[in-house]
Amino acid sequence: MITAETLRSKAIDSFGLTEAGAALLALDVLIASRDLKLDQDIEPVFLQSEWESTLVEAAASLEGKGTAADVQAICAKFPVWRMVYQLERAQQPEALMTEGRSHKRVAYDPVDLGSAFHGGCLYYSVQTLVSTQIGGQQEAESVDVVVVRSDRRILNVVESHDARGRRSNIFRLTDGTLLQKQPTASFYATWSWDSIQKYLRKDYPQKTLAELAQRVYQHLYARVWLPDEDDYWVLAFAAITSYVQAVFDAVPLILLNGVGGTGKSDLGAAITEVSCNGVMIGKVSPANMIRLMDEARGLVVIDDLESIGVRSGANAREQFSEMVQMLKVSYKKASAKKVITNEKRKTEMMNYFGVKIVSNTSGVDAILGTRMIQISTQNLPKAELTQFLERRELSPEELGELRNDLHCWAFDHVADVNHVYQSVVGQSTEREQEIAAPLRVMAELAQLPQAAMAINRALAKQQEKKVKYATAEDALLHVVQHLVEQGAKVISIIEVALRLRQAMNIKPTKKTNYVWMKPEWVSRKLREHGWVQGDAGRKNLFGFQMRLVEVSAAKRIELHAFTRESRLVDAFCVGCASCPFKHYGCEILPYRVKKEGL
């Protein structure tokens, strides 16, 4: 039982010496509104079902007993007393109190709000400015962090006290949630207080994920040219995932890989503009990078990983190595935490979990590469410059509105996200399925067929991108083996040639007109290695004479693909607008464009 006397003893600790007197008066008003005595259980005052009427009656009892400002100052104490009561109640042991003291020992299992999906809800910490005025004069201002919960509740943070009344450094939300550490608002917060207020009142336009995803895609599409347009959807859904990443057990790590000057930094900046608490980290020390990853609690872009690793000194190299190791485990919630000693020589739990975009010219080490979805950047071809300049990016005002809308959508649909996620991921422990699952979930919820197909195509191409070939001949053998394993009995030389250029990630130009890019070289090498056993004629494809060859039966038996159904020889030609080979010098493209247009 919690009595009024119990709460009165908390006045100074909860309100401070200056405000304690007014706070005690406010408590007496609340008690009087329910005709209670000091030694009675005070629960009837703070019942959720009666709280609104309690506030009305208590405020009415103050009418005519002071200035409007005085009354307002007293009324402002009412909800704080309710928080003090709720915290006190949360700390009450279930065992009956006997003479002296009774202790209850339970597991210490605090929640980290940096990656919290707790009780079916998402949480978002936000910094607010609280001003107190009396008689029209400003008395005090303070910064207060409150927590928004996805059931449209605002929660305060309260610190517990030990048996002697001293601060315990144990923090709870006013719903009783035990916290790992005192929450702070992210320096990179993207949800505006005005939008939060509208969310709490349910006073905002509820937009569909399809509409929001298309806006994200539009902005990325206009900022940087990418050779594979499917990758825009990968990045768009990665950005959207950051708003609900706490729901997932694992999230995407994405590598932007390309030579200098191909737009990796611009693309990273564009992604932060459409993400939850997006932050872009440049040339900082590994130690500062680690702290920023913890503080962001959203999507992190690490721009030019190599520049961080080239700093001199054994300590810097050791820190860089540690940071890379943390990147390797940061995709998974269960492994993305570590206790470190901060500059004040105090231990601190750091949380690295979240969607990350890493740009690097030379790629990453093999282990980290297996945990990443790789996206290639290239220089904008002159032939596409005019069309690219016609693309429109979102204005700063539109970006702010988009981020607020995405936050509201995320909090409104957290249950839907979790339901689809559980159905998609099941009990799978495959790493590539884990990091791809959030993208598939968001694509399914968006209900955009073109986006879902783009995600599937992009993820299917990841294995090709992750393989590094010593020679073009090695790449050729890998490509043809993959086609045969898919059931190919007859293949076209032009398809193999295009897939080879894609595997090597090189398009034909005057400077890169290598011999292995020629269909004649492809045909000769396939015969040398025993992959074909004869010609299968030609097929007219939009006017292009496509040469066909029959796959060796011995090779099909070797790969256990002998009994599989044959795939269509022209299945790779899906249409020039969405073709993954259109930037690799496709010889069919001018014929099809002439007949169909883009």
N, C-alpha and C positions, 0 to 999 in steps of 0.2 A: 504494500500500500504506500502511495506517495501522498503526503499531506501538504497543506499550504505552508506549514512550518518548514518542511523539507525544502520547498522551493525558495522560501524567504532567505534561507541560509546561502543560497546561490546568487543572491542579487549582486554583490560586489564583484564576484568572479565573472558573472555573465555580462554585466553592464558597465563595470568600472565604478570607481568611487564617486565620480561626479554625477553619474546618471542613476546610481543605486536608489536614491530617495524617490525620484520620479517613478522608477521601475516598481518599487514596493507599493506605491500608491496605485499604479496600474493593476498590480496583482490583487490588491484589496478590492478594487472595482470589479474585477472578474469574479472573485469569490462571492461578493455581494450579489452579483447578477444571478447566482444559483443558490443563494441562501445557505451557504456552507459555513462551517466553523473551521478554525485553524487546524484542529486535530482530526478532521474528517478526510476521507479519500477525495482528492481533488479531480479525479477522473471525469466526473460529469461536466466540468468546465471545458474540457478539451476534446470531448467526443466529436469525431468527424461529422456525424450526422447532425449535431447540434451547434457546430462551431459558428456557422454563419449567423444563426439567431443569437448566439451568445455575444458576438461582436456588436450586433445591432442594439441589444439591450444594454450592454455595457456603455456604448457610446451615448445612448439616449440618457443614461443616468448622469452624464457629465454636462448635459446642456444647462446653460445659465450659471455654471460654476467657475467660469474663467473666460479668458479671451479665446477666440477661435484657434489661435496658434498654440495656446496652452493645452487645449483639448486635443488638438492634433498630435502634439508631442506625447501625451499620455497614451492615446490610441495606437501610436506607432509601436509602443512597447508590447501590446497584446500578442501579435504573432511571434515575437521573440520569446515570450514566456511559454508559448505553446511548443516552440522548438526545444527550450530547456526541459520542459516536461517530457517530451518524446525521447530525448536523449537519456534522461534519468530513468525513464521506464525501460528503455532498451538495455540498461545496465543492471536492472533488478534481477537477482538470481531467482530461479524457479523454486528453490528450496525455501522453506519457511524460515524467517529470521527468529532466532532464539535470543536468549540473553547474551549480551556481548555481540559478537559478529559471526556471520555465517559466510563461508566462501564457496564459490562455485568455479570450477576450472573447466574450460572448454577449449576446443582447438582454435588456434589463432590463424584464421584463414581470410586475410584482408583482400579487397578487390583493388586492382589497379585500373583507375579510370582512363588511363591512356589507351587501354585496349579492352574496355569493359563491354561485354554483352551479358548482362546480369538480370536474372529473373525475366527474361524475354524482352528486356528494354535496352535501348542505347542511351548513353549519357554524353553530355557535351558541357564542358566547363567554359564559363564566360565571365569576363571581368566587367564589373559595374561600378559606377561612381555614386556613392550615397551621400546626400546632403541633408543636414538637420537644421531647421530654421525655427526660431522662436520670436514672436513679435515682429516678423518681417525681416529680422536681421539674421544673416548667416552665422551660425554658431560653429559648425564643424563640417568637414568633408573627409570621407574615407573611401578607399578602394576595397571593394568586397567581391570575392569570387563566389558565384552561385552555380549550381549545376542544373541543366535542363534535362529532364527525363522524357523518353519518347511516349509517355502516357499523358503528356501535357501538364507536367508538374514541375515547379521550381523547387529545388532542394537547397538548403543551406548547409554549411559545414560547421560542425561543432566539435570542440576538443574536450575529451574526457579529463577527469581529475582523479588522482590517486586517493588513498584513504585519508591522507592528511590535507586534502584539498589543493594539492599542487598540480600544476599542469603535467599531464602524462605523456604528451606527444602522440596520443592515440586519437585518431580522427574518425568521425562518423558523419554520414549524411543524416538529415532529419527523418529519413525513412528507416533509419537503423542500420544502413549498409556500412560495414566496417571497411575503412580505407587503408590501403598500403602506405600512403603518405598524403600529406595535405595537398589537395588538388590546386593547381595553378592554371590559369588560362593560357593558351598557346599565344606566343607573340605573333603568330601567323594566322590568327583566327579569321575565318571566312564567313561566319554566320553573324550577321549584324543584329544588334540588340532590338532594333525596330522590327526586323523580321521574326525574331524570337517571340516578341510580344504578340505579333499577329498569329504566330503558330499556336501560342497558348490560348488565344481567344478563338482559334479556328477561323480567322478572318483573313483569308488569303486565297488566291486562285489556285486550285489543286490541278496542276498540270500533269500530263501523262509522261511516263519515262520515255516513250517514243519521241515526243516533242523535245524533251530535254536532251536526249542522246543525239538527236539530229543537230541541235544547237552546238553541242560540244564538238561533234564531227565537223561542222561548218567552220568553227574557229581554227581547229588544228589544220584542216584542209587548206585554209587561206594563208596560214602562217609559213609553212615549209612544204616544199615539193618532195614527195617520196616516190621512189620508182614503183613500189607495190601499193596500190590504193587500199588493199585489204588491211594494211598496217594502220591506217587511220582509225579503223574501227577497233583494232586491238588497243590503241592508245586511248581512244574515247572511253571504252568500257573500263580500262584500267583506272582512268581518272574518276569515273563514276563509282567504281569499287571502293575508292578511298573514303567515300561518305558512309559506307556500311562495313568497312573492313573488319571491325570488331566482331562481326557475325561469323567470319570465316576462320577456319583453323590454319589456313595457309593462303597467301596472296601472291600475285605475280611480282617477279623481279624482271625488269626489262632492260636489255642492253641496246643502246643506240650505237651502231658501229658504222664507221665510214671515214674516209680521208678528211683531213682538215678543210674547212671552208664549205662543207656540204650541209650546214644548217643544224648540226646536233645541238648547239647551245640555244639557238632560236627555238627549236622544237621543244627543248626542255623548259624554256621560259613559258612557252605557250601552254604546256601541260600544267604548270603550276597555276596558271591563270584560271583554269577550269576545275581545279581539284579542291578537295577539303584540306584546309590548312596547308596548302602547297608551299614548299620552300625549296629554293635552289641553292645548293652549296657549291661554292667555287673553290678558289685556292686558299684553303684554311688548313690548319694543322690537323692531323688525325684525331688528336684529343678533342679539339673543338667540334670536329665533325661528329664524333660519337655523341657528344652532349646535344648537339642540334638535332640529331636523329631522335633522341629521347624527348626533347622538348616539342618537336613539331606536332606529334600525334596526328599525322595526316600523311599526305604523299610527299616524298622527298626525292628531289632530282640531284644527283651527284654529277656535276659538270666536269668533264676532263679528269677522270680518275688518275691518269698517268701523272699529271702535274702535282698531285699530292704525294705520290710515291717517289718522286725524284729529289725530295728534300734531303739534305746531307745530314750526317750524324747517325750513330748507331741507335740512339734513343728514338729518333724520328722514324728510322726504318723499322724498328720493333713495333712502334705504335701503328705504322701503316699496315704491317703484317697482321696486327691484332684487329685493325679495322676491317680488313679484307675477310678475316675469319668470321667476324661478326656479320658481315654482309651475307656470308654463306648460310648462316642460320637464321637471318632476320625475316625470311619469307614465311617462317612457321611460328605460330604463336607460342607453342610449347617450348621452343628453344631460343626465343629472342629476348631473353632477360639475362642480366648479369649484375652482380654486386661489385661496385668499384669504390675506391677511396677517393673522395673529392679533395679540392684544394684546402679544405679546413680539416683534413685528416679524419673525416667522418665517413662511415660506410653509407652507400646510397644505391638503391636498386634502379638500374637503367633499363629501359624498355625500348628495343629497337624494331619491334614488329610494325609492319606496314608496307604498303606498295612503294616500290622504289624504281626510279629510272636512272640508269648509269650510262654516261656517254664515255666512249673510249675509242681511240683511233686504231689501236693494235689488238683490240679484243681483250679478253680476260683469261685467267688460267682455266684449265680444263674442268676442275671441280666446280668452280663458281659458274662456269658456262653451262653445266648441266642443270643448274637451278634457275636459268634465265631464259626468257623469250627474246630472241634476237631480231632486231629491226635494222635494216640497212638504209643508209642515207647516201645520196649521190648528187652530183652537181645538176642543176636544172638545165635540161637540153634547150638550146636556143629555139628550137621549133615549137616548144610548149610555153615559151615566155609570155606571149600575148594572152593565152588562155589562163595562165596562172595569175597574171595581174588582174584579171577580171573577178577573181575570187574575193569575197568580202569577209573580213574578220570582224569579230564583235567589238563594240566600243567598250571602254571601261565601265560605263553605266550598265550596258547590257551584260557584261561579265559579272558585275556585282549582283544583278537581279538573277542571273542564271545560278550562281553559287547559292544564293538564298533559297531559290526554288528547289535545288537539289538537296539541300539540307532538310527542307520541309518534306520532300518526297521520301527521303531516307527514313525519317522518323515516322512517317505515316505508314510505310510499307515494310518495316523491319520484320514483321512476322511472315510476310510473303517471301522476302529474301531468304529467311532461314528455312522455310518450308521447301522452296525449290532447291536450295543448297543441299539439304539432307537427301533429297531425291536424286540429285546429280552425283554427289560425291560418294554416298553410301559408306561403305567401309573400306574404300580404296586407300592404299598406302603408296601408290605409284606417284613419284614426285612430279612428273610432268602432268599427270592428271590433277594433282593437288593444286599446282599453281595456275592451271588453266581453268579449273572449276569456277572461280568467281566470274571470269569473263563469259563463260557459257551461261551462268545463272543470270547475269545482267542482260545478256543478249536475249535469253528466253523471256524475261520479264518485259523487255522493251517491245516485244512482238513486232519486230521489223525483220521480215524475211531476208532482205538483202544484207542486213547487218549480221544476222545469224549465219548465213552462208559465207560471208566474208571472214567471220571468226573461225569457222570450221576450216576454210581453205588456208588461212594464215597459220593456224595451229598445225595443220597437216604438213606445211612446208618447213616447220621448225627443225625437223630432223635433218633435212637437207642443209639448212643453214648452219647447224651445229657441227657438221662434219667438215674438217679441214683437210684438203687433199694436197698431197705432195706434188702431184702432176695432174694434168688434164686427163691423161689416160686412166689414172685411178678413179677420177670423178666419173668418167664415161662408164667404167665397169660397175660402179655403184648405181648409176642411173638406170642402166639397162637391167640390172638385177632386180631393182625395185619394180620396174614395169612387168617383168616376168612373174614376180611374186604376186602381183595384182591380177594375174591370169592372162597376160598378153600372149597370144599365139602368133599374131602378125603385128608388126610395129612399123611406123613410118620413120624414115631417116630424119625427116625434118623435126619430128617431135623429140627424138633423142638429141638432136643438135641443140634445140631450144632449151631442153632441160639441162643439158651440159653447161650452156652459158649461164643459166640460172644458178646451178650448183657452184660454179666458179665465181658467180656474182660479177661478171664482166660483160659489158655490152660492146658490140662491134663499133669501132670508130677507126679513123685513119691511123691513130696511134696504137690501137689494140686489135688490129686485124690479124690475129694469130691464125696459124695454119689449122689448129684444132677446131676453130669455129666453122670451118668449111664442111658441108655435108659429105663431100668426097672423103675427107679424112675420117669422119665418123664411120662411114660405110666400110672403109678398108680395115679399121681397127676392130670393128665388130666381127669381121670375117677372120682376122688374124687370131682372135681369142676364142673362136668357135661358137659365137653367140647366134649366128644365122646359118641356115642350111640351104638357102636359095631365095631367088626373087619371088615376089608375090604380086608383081604387076604394079600398076599405078592407079591412083584414084584422083579424079578431078574434084578439087575442093575450091569452089568459087573462081575457077579458072586457073588455079595453081595445080600443076601436075605433081602430086605427092607420091614419091617413090616408096613402095612397101617391100618389106623383107619378112621371111618366115623365120620364126625363132627356132633354134636347134632343139629337137626333142630330147637330146641328151642333157642339155642344160635345164630344161623344164623338169625332167625326172630328178636331176640333182637337187633342185630347189623344192621338190615335192609339189610342183605346180602343174603336173601333167594333166590331171583330171579337172582342173578348174575351168569354168566357162571363160570364153575369150571376151575380152573387152573390145569396144568399138575402136577402130583405128583413128577415128577423127574426134574421139571424146575429149581430147585436150583443147580443141578449138571451140571455146565456149562463148565467143563474142568479143569483139575488140575493145568495147568500153570497159569490161571487167577482166580482160585477159591478163594473166600474170606474166606473159612473155612479151607483151607489146613494147617493153623498153629494152628488149634483148635482141633487137634487129629481126623481128619475125618476118620471114619472106612471104607469108600468106597474107599479112595485114593489108598491103595495098590492093590486093585482089578483092578481099572481102569488103573493104571500105568502099571500093568502087561500086560493088553490087548492092551493099546494104547501108553504107554510111555508118558512122559511129553510133 
